[in-house]
Amino acid sequence: MKVTSEGERFRVENGRGETLLLTHDELQSLLQHAQEILNRPTSRRPGSPRPVPTMSDVRVSAATDIHRTVALLIVRRGDGQEIAYELPPDTARAIRDGLTEALELIASSKPSRQ
């Protein structure tokens, strides 16, 4: 992985030719999340998704761009950092459906008090 400075942004390149262009705050957030992930013990089945860090002091909101062509997922951390993701409608629907399914599973697996 290679990180280079380009003015007020940072170019992050992996070994496959894929590139991200990040602001200072986005790069800092990425590094913090990476460190949290690396510090977590993992016990997962082969092929299962990797766990991601849990952020307890966070606010999430959704909006659309000015042209109403993409959904915006905006994550604001308690320390003031903010990151916004542009999501095509199909991706936004897939996230909505996946979250709905996960929440239904959580609700149905709550132990009943006896």
C-alpha positions in Angstrom: 0.0 0.0 0.0 1.3 3.5 -0.9 0.1 6.8 0.5 1.1 10.1 -1.2 0.2 13.7 -0.5 -1.5 15.7 -3.3 -2.0 19.1 -2.0 -4.8 19.0 0.7 -5.7 15.4 -0.2 -4.0 12.0 0.1 -3.9 9.3 -2.6 -4.0 5.8 -1.2 -3.0 3.1 -3.7 -3.1 -0.7 -3.2 -1.1 -3.3 -5.1 -3.9 -3.9 -7.6 -3.9 -0.4 -9.1 -7.0 0.7 -7.1 -6.9 4.3 -5.7 -8.7 6.3 -3.1 -8.4 10.1 -2.8 -9.0 11.2 0.8 -9.1 14.4 2.8 -6.9 14.6 6.0 -10.0 13.9 8.2 -11.0 10.9 6.1 -7.5 9.4 6.2 -7.3 9.9 9.9 -10.7 8.2 10.4 -9.6 5.3 8.2 -6.5 4.9 10.2 -8.5 4.9 13.5 -10.9 2.3 12.2 -8.1 0.2 10.9 -6.4 0.2 14.3 -9.7 -0.7 16.0 -10.1 -3.6 13.6 -6.5 -4.8 14.1 -6.9 -4.7 17.9 -10.0 -6.9 17.9 -9.8 -10.6 18.4 -11.5 -12.4 15.5 -13.1 -15.7 15.6 -15.0 -16.1 12.3 -15.8 -18.8 9.9 -13.8 -18.9 6.6 -15.6 -16.8 4.0 -17.7 -14.9 6.5 -17.6 -11.1 6.5 -15.0 -9.4 8.6 -16.3 -7.6 11.7 -16.1 -3.8 11.7 -15.6 -1.6 14.7 -18.6 -0.4 16.7 -18.9 3.3 17.3 -21.1 4.1 20.2 -21.0 7.9 19.9 -22.2 8.3 16.4 -25.2 9.9 14.5 -26.3 8.7 11.1 -28.5 10.4 8.7 -29.6 10.0 5.1 -30.3 12.5 2.4 -30.1 12.8 -1.4 -27.8 14.9 -3.6 -29.1 18.1 -5.0 -30.2 16.3 -8.2 -31.9 13.5 -6.3 -29.9 10.9 -8.2 -28.0 9.2 -5.3 -28.6 8.6 -1.7 -26.2 10.1 0.8 -25.4 8.2 4.0 -23.8 10.7 6.5 -22.0 9.4 9.6 -21.1 12.0 12.3 -18.9 10.9 15.1 -19.1 12.5 18.6 -15.6 14.0 18.1 -17.0 16.0 15.1 -15.6 13.9 12.3 -18.0 13.3 9.5 -17.9 11.1 6.4 -20.6 10.9 3.7 -21.1 8.1 1.3 -22.8 8.5 -2.1 -24.9 5.4 -2.8 -26.6 4.5 -6.0 -30.3 3.7 -5.5 -29.7 -0.1 -5.9 -27.0 0.0 -3.3 -29.1 2.0 -0.9 -32.0 -0.4 -1.3 -29.6 -3.4 -0.6 -28.4 -1.7 2.6 -32.0 -1.0 3.7 -33.0 -4.6 3.0 -30.0 -6.0 4.7 -30.4 -3.9 7.8 -34.2 -4.7 8.0 -33.4 -8.4 7.8 -30.7 -8.1 10.5 -32.9 -6.1 12.8 -35.7 -8.7 12.4 -33.2 -11.5 13.3 -32.1 -9.5 16.3 -35.7 -8.9 17.5 -36.7 -12.6 17.0 -33.6 -13.9 18.9 -34.1 -11.8 22.1 -34.4 -14.3 25.0 -37.8 -14.3 26.6 -37.9 -13.8 30.4 -39.2 -16.8 32.2 
